[in-house]
Amino acid sequence: MSTIRYFLRNRHGRKGMDWADWLSYLYLVAGVLLMFGPVLWLVFSSFKTQSALIQFPPTLLPYSQETTLVEGYDKPLPLYDVKFEDGSVRRMAQVRRVGLEAQMVDPVTPGEVIKVKIDQRTEVKELRLATENYLDPLERFNFLNYLKNSVVVTVVATIITLIVNSMAAFALSKYTFRGRSLIFVVILSTLMIPISVILVPVFLVITEIGWNNNLWGVIIPGAATPTGVFLLRQYMLTIPDELLDSARIDGASEWRIYWQIVLPLARPALAVLAIFSVMWRWNDFLWPLIVLSRNELFTLQVGLNAFQGELNIQWNYVLAMTVLSLLPITIVFAFLQKFITTGIATTGMK
């Protein structure tokens, strides 16, 4: 808070804000809108009805048309403000629309049906949160099971990724052996291989060992990542070799040096890799879609595909479940974000 207060009080001009201050604030506001505008649009749209999502021009807030129960009609009828030729405006309910003509009734005295042109009426809208977008999928959609599968895949895969990549980074940064640089270059070169090239070979291997339709088939193939090895190796190079030599003189084993010295000192880089791994695994769609075909094993991202039909996509449910799927990523980022700047800033320094 003190940093924010200092930033807000700091001025280029002596007496007040000058043009540089205004440009700085304008740049920052534009950046905030550019980054968080789509997120706000997603959250607000998740509370809109299906009809409100397709209306034009679109609105940011979740407005929906008001309806009312009219005697003699089973379902609620939409309300409109109808302007007549004499200039009077009446609030009426629409029974049906036929072409360019609408049949309207007065909700109080619904006995008489009045025909008006559709351009004479204006929708009566109200600000209403369509909470059914969240409640209906939780009842009809196996959300909790998909959420559990996603949590299991993400947590287990992240743990394995941190262990495997940190071991490889420790060996490549703290041991001297023939071919060390070549191995590191080969690992980095795999970044240039498109994922589409290795999908079929990896799928054949997974099928051969019996991990098809198994969560292990989703977890293991992406456990070792060249990005993680590079990030951790560059950070571990900043750890003094003298510290490790002192531990060896004191009789510490290589495992103890790795577990009790190197890993605690590499926590910022591990936190950054953990965030990346959680984002990769949680948002992964293509590989789980290929490996898993049983509904009870679907992850959340694959399960969301169930709302997409051949002729219709239930966007209101898709947006609501997307917001729920973003919450775990947001929570993880909130807890580990303080390590991001430290981990990235010190990576590569020696």
Buried (B, 14 or more C-beta within 10 A) or exposed (E): EEEEEEEEEEEEEEEEEEEEBEEBEEEEEEEEEEEEEEEEEBBBBBBBBBEBBEBEEEBEEBBBBBBBEBEEBEEEBBBBEBBEEEEEEEBBBBBEEEEEEBBBBBBEEBEEEBEBEEEBBEBBBEEBBBEBBBEBBEEEBBBEBBBEBBBBBBBBBBBBBBEBBBBBBBBBBBEEEEEEEEBBEEBBEEEEEEEEEEBEEBBEBBEEEEBBBBBBBBBBBBBBBBBBBBBBBBBBBBBEEEEBEEBEEEEBEBEEBBEEBBBEBBBBBBBBBBBBBBBBBBBBEEBBBBBBEEEEBBBBBBBBEBBEEEEEEBBBBBBBBBBBBBEBBEEBEEEBEEBBEBBBEBBEEE
